[in-house]
C-alpha cells in the first residue's frame, strides 16, 4: 500500500490591524491634503481681487493659476524617489517648511511676476508633500479593507478642503487683502511639523535607486513646454514660438520614454502601463480632474463677475460641492461592495456629462439655477472617482511596485488638474477675446478696449470709470462674451465625460 503524504498547509499570514497611532497619523496626513485643495479654491476666489490690484495680462493670470499644478505634477515622481531615499516623513516635513515660507512670499507679492514665482516655489514644495501621504498610508494600513477606507478618507480630505477653502477664503477676502488667503497655510504647516514626529512612523526603502535628475528635468520640461504651446495658441493664435514649444515637448517626451526603458531603476516603470485596469484608471483620473478643475475656475469667476456676488456669497454657493465629494469619497468603499467599480465609474461619468450639458445653457442674464444644477450634477458624478481609481491603481500592481504606482497615480491627478485649468482656461480666454473683438464699443478709446479684451475682471474694473451708458455697454458685452466662453468650455467637458465613461466600460474588466 502506498502511503499518501499530505502537503503541509501553508496559512497566509493575516495582515495586522491598524492601531490608534495609525488612525491618528491619518488625521495628521489630512493636514497637507486639506491645504492642497484649500490653496486652489481660495486662489480662484481671489482672482478678481488680485486682477484689480496687480493688473496681470490674461497669460500672466493663467500662469498664476496653473504654474502651481504644472510644477507639482512635474516633480511628483522625482520627490517620491527622494522620499524613498531620505525617508517619507522627513520629506513631508521638509516640504511643509518650504510650503509655509513660499506662502508668505505669495501673500506679499507686489507684482504679477512675483506672484507667479511664488506660486512656482509653492508647486515644487507641494510636490514633496504629495507622494509622502499616499505612500505612508500604504505602509501604515496593511489590511485591505482598512487601506481602502483610509484611501477614501485621504481623498475625502481633499474634498473637505474645497468646503473649508471657500468659507475661509471668502471671509478673509471680505475683510482683508487678497494675499491673506495664502497665509492660511502657515499655521497648518506649523501644526504638521509639530504632530508628524509624534504620530507618523518613518519609512525609507534601503534598496531605492538613485535620484535621476536628468529624467526629472525631461519630465518637467515636457509638461511645461506642451502647456505653454497649447495655451499660447489658444489665447493668441498659432505662431512660430508655441509650435516650437510643442515640438520640443514631443521630442523631450520621446527622449524621456526611451531613457526609462534603458534605466535599471527608472523613474517610471513603463511595464505598469501594460496593465489595462492600471492604465484605464489613470486615464479617467486625468479626464475627470481635467474637466472638474477647469470648471471650478470659470464658475467662481462667473458667480462673482457676472452675477455680482461677493467672495463669501460665491463661496457659500460652492459649498455643497465639497460635501458631495466628501460623501462620495467616504461612501465609495461601501458602494463597491455591492456594485463593481467599473459600473459605478461608468454611470458616474455619464451623470458628469449631463451636468456639463446643463452648463452649456448658461447666459449673462439667465437663471442661477442652471449654473447650480449643472455644477451639482457634475460634482455628484465625479464624487466616487478619486477613491475608486486610486484603490484600483494600488491593488492592480504588485506590492513591490506600490511606491511607483502611488507616485504615478498622484501625478495623473495633478497633471489633469493643471492641464484642465490651462486648456479650459485658454478656451475661455480665447472665446471671450474673440467675442469682445467682434463687439462694437463706440466712444471708448482703443487702448481701453484692448485692456477690456484681456480678462472679464479687467473689463468690469475698467467699466467703473465710465459714465452710465458706456459702463452698461462694456459690462454687457464682456459678460455676454464670458457666458459664451463658458458654454464652449462646458461642451468640451461634456464630451470628455462621455469619453471617460466609454473608457471605464471598455477597459475596466472584472478582476
C-alpha positions as CSV (number, residue, x, y, z in Angstrom):
1,X,0.0,0.0,0.0
2,X,1.3,3.3,-1.0
3,X,1.3,5.8,1.8
4,X,0.0,9.3,1.0
5,X,1.9,12.1,2.4
6,X,-0.2,15.2,2.7
7,X,1.4,18.5,1.9
8,X,1.6,20.9,4.8
9,X,-1.0,23.6,4.8
10,X,0.6,27.0,4.5
11,X,-1.5,29.6,6.0
12,X,-1.5,33.1,4.6
13,X,-0.4,35.5,7.3
14,X,-3.2,37.8,8.3
15,X,-2.1,41.5,8.0
16,X,-2.1,43.3,11.3
17,X,-4.9,45.7,12.0
18,X,-4.0,49.4,12.4
19,X,-3.7,50.7,15.9
20,X,-4.8,54.0,17.4
21,X,-1.5,55.6,16.4
22,X,-2.0,54.8,12.7
23,X,-5.5,56.3,12.7
24,X,-4.3,59.5,14.5
25,X,-1.4,59.5,12.0
26,X,-4.0,59.5,9.2
27,X,-5.5,62.6,10.8
28,X,-2.1,64.2,10.7
29,X,-1.7,63.3,7.0
30,X,-5.0,65.0,6.4
31,X,-3.4,68.4,7.1
32,X,-1.4,68.7,3.8
33,X,-4.3,67.2,1.9
34,X,-6.7,69.9,3.2
35,X,-4.1,72.5,2.3
36,X,-3.8,71.2,-1.3
37,X,-7.5,71.8,-2.0
38,X,-7.8,75.0,0.1
39,X,-4.9,76.6,-1.8
40,X,-6.5,76.0,-5.2
41,X,-10.0,77.1,-4.1
42,X,-9.1,80.3,-2.3
43,X,-7.0,81.4,-5.2
44,X,-10.0,81.0,-7.5
45,X,-12.0,83.3,-5.2
46,X,-9.1,85.8,-5.0
47,X,-8.7,86.2,-8.8
48,X,-10.9,89.2,-9.2
49,X,-9.2,91.0,-6.3
50,X,-5.6,90.3,-7.4
51,X,-6.6,91.1,-11.0
52,X,-7.7,94.6,-9.9
53,X,-4.5,95.0,-7.7
54,X,-1.7,93.5,-9.9
55,X,-3.4,94.0,-13.3
56,X,-2.0,90.8,-14.9
57,X,-2.4,90.1,-18.5
58,X,-4.5,87.1,-19.5
59,X,-1.4,85.0,-20.0
60,X,0.0,86.0,-16.6
61,X,-3.3,85.2,-14.9
62,X,-3.2,81.7,-16.4
63,X,0.3,81.2,-15.2
64,X,-0.6,82.5,-11.7
65,X,-3.3,79.8,-11.5
66,X,-1.7,76.9,-13.2
67,X,2.1,77.0,-12.7
68,X,1.5,75.6,-9.2
69,X,-0.1,72.5,-10.7
70,X,2.4,72.2,-13.5
71,X,5.5,72.1,-11.3
72,X,3.7,69.9,-8.8
73,X,2.9,67.3,-11.4
74,X,6.4,67.5,-12.9
75,X,8.2,66.9,-9.7
76,X,5.9,64.3,-8.0
77,X,7.7,61.2,-9.1
78,X,11.1,62.8,-8.5
79,X,10.1,63.7,-5.0
80,X,8.7,60.2,-4.5
81,X,12.1,58.8,-5.3
82,X,13.7,61.2,-3.0
83,X,11.4,60.2,-0.2
84,X,12.3,56.6,-0.6
85,X,16.0,57.6,-0.1
86,X,15.8,60.1,2.8
87,X,12.6,59.0,4.4
88,X,8.9,59.8,3.6
89,X,8.2,61.5,6.9
90,X,11.3,63.6,6.6
91,X,10.4,64.7,3.1
92,X,6.9,65.6,4.3
93,X,8.4,67.9,7.0
94,X,10.8,69.5,4.6
95,X,8.0,70.2,2.2
96,X,5.8,71.6,4.9
97,X,8.5,74.1,5.9
98,X,9.1,75.2,2.3
99,X,5.4,75.5,1.6
100,X,4.9,77.8,4.6
101,X,7.8,80.1,3.6
102,X,6.5,80.2,0.0
103,X,3.0,81.0,1.2
104,X,4.3,84.1,2.9
105,X,6.1,85.2,-0.2
106,X,2.9,84.8,-2.3
107,X,0.9,86.7,0.3
108,X,3.0,89.8,0.0
109,X,3.7,89.6,-3.8
110,X,3.8,93.2,-5.3
111,X,3.6,92.2,-9.0
112,X,2.2,89.5,-11.2
113,X,5.7,88.2,-11.9
114,X,6.5,87.9,-8.2
115,X,3.3,86.0,-7.6
116,X,4.0,83.7,-10.5
117,X,7.4,83.0,-9.0
118,X,6.0,82.4,-5.5
119,X,3.4,80.0,-6.9
120,X,6.1,78.1,-8.7
121,X,8.0,77.7,-5.4
122,X,4.7,76.5,-3.8
123,X,4.3,73.9,-6.6
124,X,7.8,72.4,-6.0
125,X,7.2,72.4,-2.2
126,X,3.8,70.8,-2.7
127,X,5.4,68.1,-4.8
128,X,7.4,67.0,-1.7
129,X,4.1,66.6,0.3
130,X,2.0,64.7,-2.2
131,X,3.9,61.4,-2.7
132,X,4.6,61.2,1.0
133,X,1.0,61.0,2.1
134,X,-0.2,58.1,0.0
135,X,3.0,56.0,0.4
136,X,2.7,56.5,4.2
137,X,-0.9,55.2,4.1
138,X,0.3,52.2,2.0
139,X,2.8,51.3,4.8
140,X,0.6,52.2,7.8
141,X,-2.5,50.3,6.8
142,X,-1.7,46.7,5.7
143,X,-5.3,45.2,5.9
144,X,-7.0,45.6,2.6
145,X,-10.3,46.9,3.9
146,X,-8.7,49.3,6.3
147,X,-6.4,50.6,3.5
148,X,-9.4,51.2,1.2
149,X,-11.1,53.0,4.0
150,X,-8.0,55.1,4.7
151,X,-7.7,55.9,1.0
152,X,-11.3,57.0,1.0
153,X,-10.7,59.3,4.0
154,X,-7.5,60.6,2.3
155,X,-9.4,61.5,-0.9
156,X,-12.2,63.0,1.2
157,X,-9.7,65.3,2.9
158,X,-9.1,67.0,-0.5
159,X,-12.9,67.5,-0.8
160,X,-13.0,68.8,2.8
161,X,-10.5,71.4,1.7
162,X,-12.9,72.5,-1.0
163,X,-15.5,73.1,1.6
164,X,-13.3,74.9,4.1
165,X,-11.4,76.9,1.4
166,X,-14.3,79.0,0.0
167,X,-15.6,79.7,3.5
168,X,-12.2,80.8,5.0
169,X,-11.1,82.5,1.8
170,X,-14.5,84.3,1.4
171,X,-14.3,85.6,5.0
172,X,-10.7,86.7,4.6
173,X,-11.4,88.5,1.3
174,X,-14.4,90.3,2.8
175,X,-12.2,91.9,5.5
176,X,-8.5,91.7,4.3
177,X,-6.5,92.0,1.1
178,X,-6.2,89.1,-1.4
179,X,-2.8,88.0,-0.1
180,X,-4.3,86.9,3.2
181,X,-5.7,83.8,1.6
182,X,-2.1,82.4,1.2
183,X,-1.3,82.9,4.9
184,X,-3.9,80.2,5.9
185,X,-1.1,77.7,5.0
186,X,1.3,78.9,7.7
187,X,-0.4,77.7,10.9
188,X,-1.5,74.5,9.2
189,X,2.1,73.7,8.3
190,X,3.4,74.6,11.7
191,X,0.8,72.1,13.2
192,X,2.0,69.4,10.8
193,X,5.6,70.0,11.8
194,X,4.7,69.5,15.5
195,X,2.5,66.4,15.1
196,X,4.3,64.5,12.3
197,X,7.2,63.2,14.5
198,X,4.8,62.2,17.2
199,X,2.4,60.1,15.1
200,X,3.9,59.3,11.7
201,X,6.4,56.4,11.5
202,X,9.4,56.9,9.3
203,X,9.7,54.7,6.2
204,X,12.5,54.5,3.7
205,X,13.5,51.9,1.1
206,X,17.0,50.6,1.7
207,X,17.2,49.4,-1.9
208,X,15.8,52.5,-3.5
209,X,17.6,53.7,-6.7
210,X,19.5,56.9,-7.1
211,X,17.7,60.1,-7.9
212,X,17.8,60.5,-11.7
213,X,18.0,64.3,-12.1
214,X,18.0,64.1,-15.9
215,X,14.8,62.2,-16.0
216,X,13.2,64.7,-13.7
217,X,14.3,67.6,-15.9
218,X,13.0,65.9,-19.0
219,X,9.6,65.1,-17.5
220,X,9.1,68.6,-16.1
221,X,10.2,70.3,-19.3
222,X,7.9,68.1,-21.4
223,X,4.9,69.1,-19.4
224,X,5.7,72.8,-19.3
225,X,6.5,73.2,-23.0
226,X,3.4,71.4,-24.0
227,X,1.1,73.5,-21.8
228,X,2.8,76.7,-22.8
229,X,2.4,76.0,-26.5
230,X,-1.3,75.0,-26.2
231,X,-2.1,78.0,-24.0
232,X,-0.3,80.5,-26.3
233,X,-2.1,79.2,-29.4
234,X,-5.5,79.3,-27.7
235,X,-5.1,82.9,-26.4
236,X,-3.0,84.5,-29.2
237,X,-3.3,82.1,-32.2
238,X,-0.8,80.0,-34.0
239,X,2.8,81.4,-34.3
240,X,6.3,80.1,-34.5
241,X,7.0,80.2,-30.8
242,X,4.2,77.9,-29.5
243,X,4.7,75.5,-32.4
244,X,8.4,75.2,-31.4
245,X,7.4,74.7,-27.8
246,X,5.0,71.8,-28.7
247,X,7.5,70.1,-31.0
248,X,10.2,70.5,-28.3
249,X,7.8,68.9,-25.8
250,X,7.2,65.9,-28.1
251,X,11.0,65.5,-28.6
252,X,11.8,65.7,-24.9
253,X,8.9,63.3,-24.1
254,X,10.3,60.8,-26.5
255,X,13.8,61.0,-25.0
256,X,12.3,60.6,-21.6
257,X,10.4,57.4,-22.5
258,X,13.5,55.9,-24.2
259,X,15.6,56.7,-21.2
260,X,13.1,55.0,-18.8
261,X,13.3,51.9,-21.0
262,X,17.1,51.6,-20.7
263,X,17.5,52.6,-17.0
264,X,17.8,49.7,-14.5
265,X,15.8,51.7,-11.9
266,X,13.6,54.1,-13.9
267,X,11.5,56.9,-12.5
268,X,8.5,55.4,-14.2
269,X,8.3,51.6,-14.8
270,X,6.7,51.6,-18.2
271,X,5.6,48.0,-17.8
272,X,2.9,49.1,-15.4
273,X,1.1,50.7,-18.3
274,X,0.6,47.3,-19.9
275,X,-2.0,46.5,-17.2
276,X,-5.4,47.5,-18.6
277,X,-7.0,48.5,-15.3
278,X,-4.0,50.5,-14.2
279,X,-3.9,52.4,-17.5
280,X,-7.7,52.9,-17.6
281,X,-7.8,54.3,-14.0
282,X,-5.0,56.8,-14.8
283,X,-6.8,57.8,-18.0
284,X,-10.1,58.6,-16.2
285,X,-8.2,60.3,-13.4
286,X,-6.8,62.8,-16.0
287,X,-10.1,63.3,-17.8
288,X,-12.2,63.7,-14.7
289,X,-9.9,66.1,-12.9
290,X,-9.2,67.9,-16.1
291,X,-12.8,68.9,-16.5
292,X,-13.5,69.5,-12.8
293,X,-10.7,71.9,-12.0
294,X,-11.1,73.9,-15.2
295,X,-14.9,74.2,-14.4
296,X,-14.3,75.3,-10.8
297,X,-12.1,78.1,-12.2
298,X,-14.6,79.6,-14.5
299,X,-17.7,79.0,-12.3
300,X,-16.1,81.0,-9.4
301,X,-15.4,83.9,-11.7
302,X,-18.9,83.6,-13.2
303,X,-20.6,83.9,-9.9
304,X,-18.6,87.0,-8.8
305,X,-18.1,88.9,-12.1
306,X,-21.3,88.0,-14.0
307,X,-23.8,87.6,-11.2
308,X,-22.1,90.2,-9.0
309,X,-21.7,88.1,-5.9
310,X,-19.2,88.9,-3.2
311,X,-16.4,86.4,-2.4
312,X,-18.2,85.0,0.7
313,X,-21.5,84.6,-1.1
314,X,-19.9,82.8,-4.0
315,X,-18.0,80.6,-1.6
316,X,-21.3,79.6,0.1
317,X,-22.9,78.7,-3.3
318,X,-19.9,76.4,-4.0
319,X,-20.1,74.8,-0.5
320,X,-22.4,71.9,-1.4
321,X,-19.8,70.5,-3.9
322,X,-17.4,69.9,-1.1
323,X,-19.9,67.9,0.9
324,X,-20.8,65.9,-2.2
325,X,-17.2,65.0,-2.9
326,X,-16.6,64.2,0.8
327,X,-19.6,61.9,0.8
328,X,-18.7,60.2,-2.5
329,X,-15.1,59.6,-1.3
330,X,-16.0,58.1,2.0
331,X,-19.0,56.1,0.8
332,X,-17.3,54.7,-2.3
333,X,-15.6,51.7,-0.4
334,X,-19.1,50.7,0.8
335,X,-20.8,51.1,-2.6
336,X,-18.3,48.9,-4.4
337,X,-19.0,46.0,-2.1
338,X,-22.4,45.8,-3.9
339,X,-21.6,47.1,-7.4
340,X,-18.4,46.7,-9.5
341,X,-16.2,49.8,-9.6
342,X,-16.4,49.8,-13.4
343,X,-20.2,50.2,-13.2
344,X,-20.1,52.9,-10.6
345,X,-17.5,54.9,-12.5
346,X,-19.2,54.5,-15.9
347,X,-22.6,55.8,-14.6
348,X,-20.8,58.5,-12.6
349,X,-19.2,59.9,-15.7
350,X,-22.5,59.8,-17.7
351,X,-24.0,61.9,-14.9
352,X,-21.0,64.2,-15.1
353,X,-21.5,64.7,-18.8
354,X,-25.2,65.5,-18.1
355,X,-24.1,68.2,-15.6
356,X,-21.8,69.8,-18.2
357,X,-24.6,69.7,-20.8
358,X,-26.7,71.7,-18.4
359,X,-23.9,74.3,-18.1
360,X,-23.9,74.8,-21.9
361,X,-27.2,76.7,-21.4
362,X,-25.8,79.5,-19.2
363,X,-26.1,83.1,-20.2
364,X,-25.2,86.5,-18.8
365,X,-28.8,87.2,-17.7
366,X,-30.1,83.6,-17.2
367,X,-31.3,81.9,-14.0
368,X,-28.8,81.0,-11.3
369,X,-30.5,77.5,-11.0
370,X,-28.9,76.5,-14.4
371,X,-25.4,77.1,-13.1
372,X,-26.1,75.4,-9.7
373,X,-27.9,72.4,-11.2
374,X,-25.1,71.7,-13.7
375,X,-22.5,72.2,-11.0
376,X,-24.1,69.8,-8.5
377,X,-24.7,67.1,-11.2
378,X,-21.1,67.0,-12.4
379,X,-19.8,67.0,-8.8
380,X,-22.1,64.1,-7.9
381,X,-20.9,62.1,-10.9
382,X,-17.2,62.7,-10.1
383,X,-17.5,62.2,-6.3
384,X,-16.6,58.5,-6.1
385,X,-13.8,58.7,-8.8
386,X,-10.8,59.6,-6.6
387,X,-11.2,56.8,-4.1
388,X,-12.1,54.1,-6.7
389,X,-9.4,54.9,-9.2
390,X,-6.7,55.2,-6.5
391,X,-7.7,51.9,-5.0
392,X,-7.8,50.3,-8.4
393,X,-4.3,51.5,-9.2
394,X,-2.8,50.5,-5.8
395,X,-4.4,47.0,-5.9
396,X,-3.7,46.2,-9.5
397,X,0.1,46.4,-9.3
398,X,2.5,44.1,-7.5
399,X,3.3,45.1,-3.9
400,X,6.9,45.9,-4.8
401,X,5.7,48.5,-7.3
402,X,3.3,50.2,-4.8
403,X,5.5,53.2,-4.3
404,X,5.9,53.9,-8.0
405,X,2.2,53.3,-8.5
406,X,1.3,55.9,-5.9
407,X,3.6,58.5,-7.5
408,X,2.1,57.9,-10.9
409,X,-1.5,58.0,-9.6
410,X,-0.9,61.3,-7.8
411,X,0.8,62.6,-10.9
412,X,-2.2,61.8,-13.0
413,X,-4.5,63.8,-10.6
414,X,-2.2,66.8,-10.5
415,X,-1.4,66.7,-14.2
416,X,-5.1,66.5,-15.0
417,X,-5.9,69.5,-12.7
418,X,-3.1,71.6,-14.2
419,X,-4.0,70.7,-17.8
420,X,-7.6,71.4,-17.2
421,X,-7.0,74.8,-15.8
422,X,-4.6,75.6,-18.7
423,X,-6.6,74.2,-21.6
424,X,-10.2,75.1,-20.4
425,X,-8.9,78.4,-19.2
426,X,-7.3,79.0,-22.6
427,X,-10.6,78.1,-24.3
428,X,-12.5,80.5,-22.1
429,X,-9.9,83.3,-22.7
430,X,-9.8,82.7,-26.5
431,X,-13.6,82.6,-26.9
432,X,-14.0,85.7,-24.6
433,X,-11.4,87.6,-26.5
434,X,-12.9,86.7,-29.9
435,X,-16.4,87.8,-29.0
436,X,-15.2,91.1,-27.4
437,X,-13.2,91.8,-30.5
438,X,-16.4,91.3,-32.6
439,X,-18.4,93.6,-30.5
440,X,-18.9,97.3,-31.3
441,X,-17.9,99.7,-28.5
442,X,-18.4,103.2,-29.8
443,X,-16.9,106.2,-27.9
444,X,-14.4,104.1,-26.0
445,X,-10.7,104.6,-26.5
446,X,-8.9,101.8,-28.4
447,X,-6.3,101.3,-25.6
448,X,-9.2,100.9,-23.1
449,X,-10.9,98.4,-25.3
450,X,-7.7,96.4,-25.6
451,X,-7.4,96.1,-21.9
452,X,-11.0,95.0,-21.6
453,X,-10.3,92.2,-24.1
454,X,-7.7,90.7,-21.7
455,X,-10.0,89.4,-19.0
456,X,-13.5,89.8,-17.7
457,X,-12.1,91.1,-14.4
458,X,-10.2,93.8,-16.2
459,X,-13.3,94.8,-18.2
460,X,-15.5,95.1,-15.1
461,X,-12.9,97.1,-13.3
462,X,-12.5,99.5,-16.3
463,X,-16.3,99.9,-16.5
464,X,-16.3,101.5,-13.1
465,X,-14.6,104.6,-14.5
466,X,-17.2,105.2,-17.3
467,X,-20.5,107.1,-17.4
468,X,-23.7,105.0,-17.1
469,X,-24.3,104.3,-20.8
470,X,-20.7,103.3,-21.6
471,X,-20.4,101.4,-18.3
472,X,-23.6,99.4,-19.1
473,X,-22.3,98.6,-22.6
474,X,-18.9,97.4,-21.5
475,X,-20.3,95.2,-18.8
476,X,-23.0,93.8,-21.1
477,X,-20.6,92.9,-23.9
478,X,-17.9,91.5,-21.6
479,X,-20.3,89.4,-19.5
480,X,-22.0,88.0,-22.6
481,X,-18.6,87.1,-24.1
482,X,-17.7,85.3,-20.9
483,X,-21.0,83.4,-20.9
484,X,-20.3,82.3,-24.4
485,X,-16.9,81.1,-23.3
486,X,-18.3,79.1,-20.5
487,X,-20.7,77.4,-22.9
488,X,-17.8,76.4,-25.2
489,X,-15.7,75.0,-22.3
490,X,-18.8,73.1,-20.9
491,X,-19.3,71.5,-24.3
492,X,-15.7,70.2,-24.3
493,X,-16.1,68.9,-20.7
494,X,-19.4,67.1,-21.6
495,X,-17.6,65.3,-24.4
496,X,-14.8,64.3,-22.1
497,X,-17.3,62.9,-19.6
498,X,-18.7,60.6,-22.3
499,X,-15.2,59.6,-23.3
500,X,-14.3,58.7,-19.7
501,X,-17.5,56.6,-19.4
502,X,-16.5,54.6,-22.5
503,X,-13.0,54.0,-21.2
504,X,-14.4,52.7,-17.9
505,X,-16.9,50.4,-19.6
506,X,-14.4,49.1,-22.2
507,X,-11.2,48.6,-20.2
508,X,-12.0,48.1,-16.6
509,X,-12.9,44.5,-16.9
510,X,-13.8,42.4,-13.8
511,X,-10.6,41.3,-12.0
